[in-house]
Amino acid sequence: MVSRPPAPRARKRFGQNFLRDPGIIARIVRAIAPRPGERMIEIGPGQGALTEPLLEAAGGRLEAIELDRDLVPGLRVQFFDHPNFVVHEADALTFDFRELRGDGEALRVVGNLPYNISTPLIAHLLEAGDAIADMHFMLQKEVVERLAAEPGGADWGRLSVMAQYCCRVEALFTVPPEAFVPRPGVDSAIVRLTPHATLPFPARDEALLFDVVRQAFGQRRKTLRNNLKGRVDGEALEGLGIDPVRRPQTLTVEEFVRIANHLATAEERGS
């Protein structure tokens, strides 16, 4: 019998909270619905609570990305009898998901993400484009609400626009603090992000689009005319059918794309 190393404690610097509730774990796996033959990637498997049912559902094939070197030996011992289980000791924030995919199937990414890296990690994964088939994440409930927000609400912002430009966003269900050890001070939630096969509102220059969105939300209480001053004037906004005195949180993804495409066209004409 192979003995497993003692389970390390959660480390505050990694923002670790280990999922323990079997009912929640089963519900997450049902939502993901992994199938044998798919490329399943788990970010931050921790002590393997979600890894085990994912492996069973995925026919024993799963790759994990774990930053905490103290957790890696335990995972390798715990799942030693699964030859298609691979642990990458790496930082998901800098991991090359395009290279991991290679010429194979697009990746299905899952994870209980530390709250302190959730937003930059989602941004990093969105940059991987068609390397990602879909993503299921446990996040702070507040972040999920921002991802799934609608224009005009207090939660609609830069993250909402970026995510919904790239993906269909579905807030699935809430997870209470008592499902974790140690208990976090906030509620969590599960979100599904499915990249669009065809972008509903394609931007001519995506980097320009996201820069416009960043600038527009720089001061939420100011109007578009003020926030985008020096980049696009009120007359140009009116010509695009957008009232320049509107505030950024009232604009749809399509309207932000309209502004960015106008600027991209102007730059091309000026070059």
C-alpha positions in Angstrom: 0.0 0.0 0.0 1.3 3.4 -1.0 1.1 6.0 1.9 0.1 9.5 1.0 2.2 12.4 2.4 0.4 14.4 5.1 -1.9 17.0 3.6 -0.3 20.4 3.8 -2.3 23.2 5.4 -3.8 26.0 3.4 -1.3 28.7 2.7 -2.5 32.3 3.0 0.0 33.7 0.5 -1.6 31.5 -2.2 -5.1 32.4 -1.2 -5.9 28.7 -0.6 -9.4 27.5 0.6 -9.8 23.8 0.1 -13.3 22.6 -1.0 -14.6 19.8 1.2 -18.4 19.6 0.7 -19.2 16.3 -1.2 -22.6 17.6 -2.3 -21.1 20.8 -3.8 -18.3 18.8 -5.5 -20.8 16.5 -7.1 -22.9 19.4 -8.3 -19.8 21.1 -9.9 -18.9 17.9 -11.7 -22.4 17.5 -13.0 -22.3 21.1 -14.3 -19.0 20.5 -16.1 -20.1 17.1 -17.5 -16.7 15.9 -18.5 -16.5 13.0 -21.0 -13.8 10.5 -21.8 -11.4 11.7 -24.5 -11.7 15.5 -23.6 -8.7 17.6 -22.7 -9.5 18.4 -19.0 -7.3 20.9 -17.3 -7.6 21.7 -13.6 -6.1 24.9 -12.2 -5.1 24.7 -8.5 -6.2 21.1 -7.6 -5.1 21.6 -4.1 -5.6 18.4 -2.2 -7.5 16.7 -5.0 -11.1 17.0 -3.8 -12.4 17.9 -7.2 -9.6 16.1 -9.1 -10.8 12.6 -8.1 -14.4 12.8 -9.5 -13.1 14.7 -12.5 -10.7 11.9 -13.3 -13.4 9.3 -12.9 -15.8 11.2 -15.2 -13.1 12.0 -17.8 -11.9 8.4 -18.1 -8.7 8.9 -16.1 -7.3 11.7 -18.2 -6.6 15.1 -16.6 -3.8 17.6 -16.4 -3.4 19.8 -13.4 -1.5 23.0 -12.9 -0.4 23.6 -9.3 1.8 26.4 -8.1 2.3 25.2 -4.5 5.2 22.8 -4.6 4.3 21.3 -1.3 1.0 20.0 -2.8 2.5 18.4 -5.9 4.0 15.2 -4.3 0.7 14.4 -2.5 -1.2 14.7 -5.8 1.2 12.5 -7.6 1.0 9.8 -4.9 -2.8 10.1 -4.5 -3.4 9.6 -8.3 -0.4 7.3 -9.1 -2.7 4.7 -10.5 -4.0 7.1 -13.2 -1.3 7.0 -15.9 -2.9 9.8 -17.8 -2.9 12.2 -14.8 -0.2 14.8 -15.2 0.8 17.6 -12.8 2.5 20.7 -14.1 4.2 22.5 -11.3 3.7 26.0 -12.7 2.0 29.4 -12.3 -1.2 29.4 -14.3 -0.9 33.2 -14.7 2.1 32.7 -17.0 1.4 29.2 -18.3 1.2 28.8 -22.1 -2.2 27.2 -22.7 -1.8 27.5 -26.5 1.3 25.4 -26.3 -0.4 22.9 -24.0 -3.2 22.5 -26.6 -0.7 22.0 -29.5 -2.5 20.4 -32.4 -5.0 18.6 -30.1 -8.5 19.2 -28.9 -9.3 22.5 -27.3 -9.0 22.5 -23.5 -11.7 22.4 -21.0 -10.5 24.3 -18.0 -11.8 24.1 -14.5 -10.7 25.3 -11.1 -11.3 26.7 -7.6 -9.4 29.9 -8.2 -7.8 31.9 -5.4 -9.7 35.2 -5.1 -6.5 37.2 -5.4 -5.7 36.0 -9.0 -9.1 35.3 -10.4 -9.4 38.4 -12.6 -5.9 38.4 -14.2 -6.1 34.6 -14.7 -9.4 34.9 -16.6 -7.9 37.7 -18.7 -4.8 35.4 -19.4 -7.1 32.5 -20.5 -9.2 34.7 -22.7 -6.0 35.7 -24.5 -5.4 32.0 -25.3 -8.4 32.3 -27.8 -9.5 29.1 -29.5 -7.1 27.0 -27.3 -9.9 27.0 -24.8 -13.2 25.1 -25.3 -14.8 26.3 -22.1 -14.1 27.3 -18.5 -15.8 26.4 -15.2 -14.6 28.3 -12.2 -15.3 28.7 -8.6 -14.8 32.4 -7.9 -15.8 35.0 -5.3 -19.5 35.6 -5.8 -18.9 39.3 -6.4 -16.6 38.5 -9.4 -19.2 36.1 -10.9 -21.8 38.9 -10.6 -19.5 41.3 -12.4 -18.8 38.7 -15.2 -22.5 38.0 -15.7 -23.7 41.6 -15.3 -25.9 43.4 -17.7 -25.4 47.0 -19.0 -26.8 49.7 -16.8 -26.3 47.9 -13.5 -23.7 48.7 -10.8 -21.8 45.5 -11.5 -21.3 46.2 -15.3 -17.7 47.2 -15.9 -14.5 46.5 -17.7 -14.4 42.8 -16.7 -18.0 42.3 -17.9 -17.3 43.8 -21.3 -14.1 41.9 -21.8 -15.6 38.6 -20.8 -18.8 39.0 -22.7 -17.1 40.2 -25.8 -15.2 36.9 -25.9 -17.6 34.5 -24.2 -21.1 33.5 -23.3 -21.2 33.9 -19.5 -23.5 31.8 -17.2 -23.6 32.2 -13.4 -24.6 28.7 -12.3 -25.0 28.6 -8.5 -23.7 29.9 -5.2 -21.3 28.0 -2.8 -21.4 29.0 0.9 -18.3 29.5 3.0 -18.9 26.4 5.1 -18.1 24.2 2.0 -14.4 25.1 2.4 -11.5 24.6 4.9 -10.6 27.2 6.1 -13.8 29.1 5.6 -13.5 32.2 3.5 -15.1 35.4 4.6 -17.3 35.6 1.5 -19.7 33.6 -0.6 -18.4 31.9 -3.7 -20.1 31.0 -7.0 -19.7 28.8 -10.0 -19.5 30.4 -13.5 -19.3 28.9 -17.0 -17.4 30.8 -19.7 -17.9 29.5 -23.2 -15.8 31.3 -25.9 -17.9 32.4 -28.9 -17.4 30.2 -31.9 -18.0 33.4 -33.9 -17.8 36.8 -32.3 -21.2 38.5 -32.3 -19.6 41.9 -32.5 -16.0 41.5 -33.9 -13.5 44.3 -33.2 -11.1 45.3 -36.0 -8.4 45.7 -33.3 -9.1 43.9 -30.0 -6.2 45.5 -28.2 -7.7 48.9 -29.1 -11.1 47.8 -28.0 -9.9 46.8 -24.5 -7.9 49.9 -24.2 -11.0 52.0 -25.0 -13.0 50.1 -22.4 -10.3 50.6 -19.8 -10.2 54.3 -20.5 -14.0 54.6 -20.5 -14.3 53.0 -17.1 -11.4 55.0 -15.7 -14.0 57.3 -13.9 -17.4 55.6 -13.8 -19.2 58.8 -12.7 -18.0 60.9 -15.7 -19.5 60.9 -19.1 -18.1 59.2 -22.2 -17.2 62.6 -23.6 -15.0 63.3 -20.5 -13.5 59.9 -20.2 -12.6 59.5 -23.8 -11.4 63.1 -24.3 -8.5 63.3 -26.6 -9.5 60.0 -28.3 -13.0 60.6 -29.6 -15.1 63.8 -29.4 -18.8 64.2 -28.8 -19.6 64.9 -32.4 -18.0 61.6 -33.4 -19.9 59.7 -30.7 -23.2 61.3 -31.9 -22.3 60.2 -35.4 -22.1 56.6 -34.1 -25.5 56.9 -32.5 -24.1 57.2 -29.0 -25.1 60.0 -26.7 -21.7 61.5 -25.4 -23.2 62.4 -22.0 -24.0 58.7 -21.2 -21.9 57.0 -18.6 -19.7 54.0 -19.5 -21.8 51.5 -17.4 -24.8 52.1 -19.8 -23.0 51.0 -22.9 -23.4 47.5 -24.4 -20.6 45.4 -25.8 -21.7 46.2 -29.3 -21.5 50.0 -28.6 -18.0 49.7 -27.3 -17.0 47.8 -30.4 -18.6 50.5 -32.5 -16.4 53.1 -30.9 -13.3 51.0 -31.2 -13.9 50.2 -34.9 -14.4 53.9 -35.6 -11.1 54.6 -34.1 -9.4 51.7 -35.9 -10.7 53.0 -39.2 -9.6 56.5 -38.4 -6.1 55.3 -37.6 -5.9 53.3 -40.8 -6.9 56.3 -42.8 -4.3 58.4 -41.0 -1.5 56.0 -41.6 
